[in-house]
Amino acid sequence: MLETMEMTKSYNALSVDTKIEADPEGSTITLLDLVGRQDKGYENVNKKLLLEKAFHVLTNREKKY
């Protein structure tokens, strides 16, 4: 029980924009830099959706090529 009470004192929510010292020279990074990354799959989905819309205006002959 005592350990649980102690843990609640150490909980602090941080913004993903919180700057953290990255090296001894003083360079900083954010929490988002550590955990976030761009998912390349979204770009592929966007391209596929665009092509599906454009595909409907093509003639059958154009669709073969």
C-alpha positions in Angstrom: 0.0 0.0 0.0 2.8 2.4 0.9 4.5 1.8 -2.5 1.3 2.6 -4.3 0.9 5.8 -2.4 4.5 6.8 -3.2 4.0 6.0 -6.9 1.1 8.5 -7.2 3.4 11.3 -6.1 5.8 10.7 -8.9 3.2 10.7 -11.8 3.4 13.9 -13.9 1.9 14.2 -17.4 4.2 15.8 -19.9 3.5 17.4 -23.2 5.0 15.8 -26.4 6.6 19.2 -27.0 8.6 19.0 -23.7 12.2 19.6 -24.5 14.8 17.1 -23.2 18.5 17.6 -23.2 19.9 15.2 -25.8 23.7 15.6 -25.3 26.3 17.3 -23.1 26.5 20.2 -25.6 23.0 21.3 -24.7 21.1 20.1 -27.8 17.5 19.4 -27.1 14.8 17.1 -28.6 11.1 16.7 -27.8 9.3 13.6 -26.6 7.6 13.4 -30.0 11.0 13.1 -31.6 11.6 10.0 -29.5 8.3 8.2 -29.9 6.8 9.6 -33.1 7.7 8.8 -36.7 5.9 9.4 -40.0 4.0 6.4 -41.2 4.7 6.0 -45.0 1.6 3.9 -45.4 -0.6 7.0 -45.3 1.0 8.4 -48.4 0.3 5.1 -50.2 -3.3 5.2 -49.2 -3.7 8.8 -50.4 -2.1 7.9 -53.8 -4.4 4.8 -54.1 -7.5 6.9 -53.4 -6.5 9.5 -56.0 -5.8 6.8 -58.6 -9.2 5.2 -58.0 -11.0 8.5 -58.6 -9.0 9.1 -61.8 -9.4 5.6 -63.1 -13.2 6.1 -63.6 -12.6 8.8 -66.3 -10.4 6.6 -68.4 -11.7 4.7 -71.4 -11.4 0.9 -71.5 -8.6 1.2 -74.0 -6.7 3.5 -71.6 -7.3 1.3 -68.7 -5.4 -1.6 -70.4 -2.2 0.4 -70.6 
